Amino acid sequence: MNARNDLLFDNSVQCTLLQCGHFAKTSAAAFDDGDLVGFVSAYCPPSEPHTLFVWQVVVAPQWREHGLGKRMLHWLVEQADCLHCTRMVTAIAIKNTVSWSLFDSFARDIGALPVKSFVTPLDRDQQNAPKEYLLRIAPLPNCPDVFMGDPLDDLRAGHSHIPAMRRWLD
């Protein structure tokens, strides 16, 4: 791999190394001739052990529109350390059409229901309009027999790691 790789330029080197070390079993990397061309950083939050939270999906420009991001997501949910996960969660900026397309396509592939909810709080005068949505996809393919019931029940019942979203659901 090249010493300098612009694929992950938005994260500090320390952050990327921590993600690779702490979340190695729930993340994926794709290489082409020794060059990093794709990376998925994900983890299972301690308060939601059956959730695979996808922090970041990045694909090198020359590999975009070839399905690499989606193939990495499919590969990831099939790994031993992700088999206990019943749902995938990610936060997506409202205008990030590439990410919406990726996760919608992944959900269609596995026959799951994508449910989005606000991440940022709304105020009455819309001064702080939401900038991101939290997207939940369930059930994952390794748990097809899990009864999901109302897709928002797990959000309402548990302690969400995003308090504003928790309040919005009540």
Disulfide bonds with the S-S distance in Angstrom:
none
